[in-house]
Amino acid sequence: MTAPATRAFRLLSRAPYGWIISLPEQDRPRELLQVAPGGILSLASDEG
């Protein structure tokens, strides 16, 4: 896992209820999705 993705994962691991982490191995770039009742709030990629 790259450094940006590691930092994002640490943030997500401490996030409140409502966050869902998605790391699809078959997709590039792997993405971290923040999902809430209102839908996807943000999208962070480890390639950008």
C-alpha positions as a Python dict, from the first residue, in 0.01 Angstrom:
ca = {
    (1, 'M'): (0, 0, 0),
    (2, 'T'): (134, 341, -92),
    (3, 'A'): (194, 611, 168),
    (4, 'P'): (-108, 828, 69),
    (5, 'A'): (-335, 524, 80),
    (6, 'T'): (-189, 423, 416),
    (7, 'R'): (-259, 770, 559),
    (8, 'A'): (-610, 763, 418),
    (9, 'F'): (-668, 416, 561),
    (10, 'R'): (-558, 534, 905),
    (11, 'L'): (-803, 823, 884),
    (12, 'L'): (-1081, 593, 768),
    (13, 'S'): (-1009, 339, 1039),
    (14, 'R'): (-1078, 609, 1299),
    (15, 'A'): (-1378, 753, 1117),
    (16, 'P'): (-1727, 754, 1271),
    (17, 'Y'): (-2004, 514, 1174),
    (18, 'G'): (-2118, 560, 815),
    (19, 'W'): (-1783, 519, 644),
    (20, 'I'): (-1730, 224, 411),
    (21, 'I'): (-1386, 133, 279),
    (22, 'S'): (-1364, -19, -67),
    (23, 'L'): (-1032, -149, -196),
    (24, 'P'): (-1109, -353, -510),
    (25, 'E'): (-800, -552, -604),
    (26, 'Q'): (-911, -587, -965),
    (27, 'D'): (-947, -212, -1015),
    (28, 'R'): (-667, 35, -1069),
    (29, 'P'): (-630, 275, -907),
    (30, 'R'): (-763, 126, -586),
    (31, 'E'): (-1000, 374, -433),
    (32, 'L'): (-1114, 471, -87),
    (33, 'L'): (-1481, 556, -88),
    (34, 'Q'): (-1651, 753, 182),
    (35, 'V'): (-2017, 656, 179),
    (36, 'A'): (-2286, 819, 390),
    (37, 'P'): (-2668, 812, 388),
    (38, 'G'): (-2660, 1097, 135),
    (39, 'G'): (-2437, 906, -103),
    (40, 'I'): (-2068, 922, -187),
    (41, 'L'): (-1918, 1230, -22),
    (42, 'S'): (-1559, 1199, -136),
    (43, 'L'): (-1327, 983, -342),
    (44, 'A'): (-956, 948, -272),
    (45, 'S'): (-718, 762, -499),
    (46, 'D'): (-368, 640, -416),
    (47, 'E'): (-255, 756, -762),
    (48, 'G'): (-332, 1122, -723),
}
